[in-house]
Amino acid sequence: PRRVGHNLLLRLSTRKPDVLRFLSNPAVPFTNNLAERDGRMMKLRQKISGGFRAVTGAEDFAVIRSFFSTAKKQQWDVLNAINAHPNVLIAQLKLA
């Protein structure tokens, strides 16, 4: 195995366009912090309760968290979004 710094240098040299994409496309974030924050709540739930009793409970929790996360990113009022028809929400989606 190569040293960590060497592996990073190789990765940067072979994937330079992907690594620097945020410079040419303003829609691409500089970091992946938003994705990490989205996953943090799942981990927190697992840590507090010790996990889920069933796979369906975990799936339901993931769907609900995903909905709330999307509503927040779309700058929707969460209570209105919960009560809205899905077709209305789809029509209001802002694509990045």
C-alpha positions as CSV (number, residue, x, y, z in Angstrom):
1,P,0.0,0.0,0.0
2,R,1.1,3.5,-0.8
3,R,1.3,6.4,1.7
4,V,-1.9,8.4,2.2
5,G,-0.4,11.6,0.7
6,H,0.8,9.7,-2.4
7,N,-2.7,8.2,-2.9
8,L,-4.2,11.6,-2.6
9,L,-1.8,13.1,-5.2
10,L,-2.6,10.3,-7.6
11,R,-6.3,10.7,-7.2
12,L,-6.1,14.5,-7.7
13,S,-3.9,14.1,-10.8
14,T,-6.3,11.6,-12.4
15,R,-9.5,13.3,-11.4
16,K,-8.6,17.0,-11.6
17,P,-11.7,18.0,-13.6
18,D,-14.0,16.4,-11.1
19,V,-12.2,17.8,-8.1
20,L,-12.2,21.3,-9.4
21,R,-15.7,21.3,-11.0
22,F,-16.9,23.8,-8.4
23,L,-14.7,26.4,-10.0
24,S,-16.5,26.3,-13.4
25,N,-20.0,25.4,-12.2
26,P,-21.4,27.5,-9.4
27,A,-24.2,25.0,-8.8
28,V,-21.6,22.5,-7.5
29,P,-20.8,23.0,-3.8
30,F,-17.2,23.4,-2.6
31,T,-17.7,20.7,0.0
32,N,-20.0,17.8,0.6
33,N,-21.0,19.1,4.1
34,L,-24.7,19.2,3.1
35,A,-24.7,15.5,2.3
36,E,-22.8,14.7,5.6
37,R,-25.4,16.7,7.5
38,D,-28.2,14.8,5.9
39,G,-26.7,11.5,7.1
40,R,-25.9,12.7,10.6
41,M,-29.5,12.6,11.7
42,M,-29.7,9.0,10.8
43,K,-26.7,8.2,12.8
44,L,-27.9,10.2,15.7
45,R,-31.2,8.3,15.7
46,Q,-29.3,5.0,15.7
47,K,-27.1,6.1,18.5
48,I,-29.9,7.4,20.8
49,S,-32.3,4.5,20.3
50,G,-29.9,1.7,19.5
51,G,-31.3,1.2,16.1
52,F,-34.6,0.2,14.6
53,R,-36.7,-2.9,15.6
54,A,-37.5,-3.6,11.9
55,V,-36.3,-2.8,8.5
56,T,-39.6,-1.2,7.6
57,G,-39.2,1.2,10.6
58,A,-35.8,2.3,9.3
59,E,-37.1,2.7,5.8
60,D,-40.1,4.8,7.0
61,F,-37.7,7.0,9.1
62,A,-35.5,7.5,6.1
63,V,-38.4,8.5,3.8
64,I,-39.7,11.0,6.4
65,R,-36.2,12.5,7.0
66,S,-35.6,12.7,3.2
67,F,-38.9,14.6,2.8
68,F,-38.1,17.1,5.6
69,S,-34.6,17.6,4.2
70,T,-35.9,18.2,0.7
71,A,-38.6,20.6,2.1
72,K,-35.9,22.6,3.9
73,K,-33.6,22.7,0.9
74,Q,-36.5,23.9,-1.3
75,Q,-37.3,26.5,1.3
76,W,-40.8,25.2,1.7
77,D,-42.9,25.6,4.8
78,V,-42.8,22.1,6.3
79,L,-46.3,22.0,7.6
80,N,-47.7,23.2,4.2
81,A,-45.5,20.7,2.4
82,I,-46.9,17.9,4.6
83,N,-50.4,18.8,3.7
84,A,-49.8,19.5,0.0
85,H,-50.6,17.1,-2.8
86,P,-47.4,15.4,-4.2
87,N,-48.1,16.8,-7.7
88,V,-48.1,20.3,-6.3
89,L,-44.8,19.8,-4.6
90,I,-43.3,18.3,-7.8
91,A,-44.4,21.3,-9.8
92,Q,-42.7,23.6,-7.2
93,L,-39.3,21.7,-7.2
94,K,-36.3,23.9,-7.9
95,L,-33.6,21.9,-9.7
96,A,-30.0,22.6,-8.7
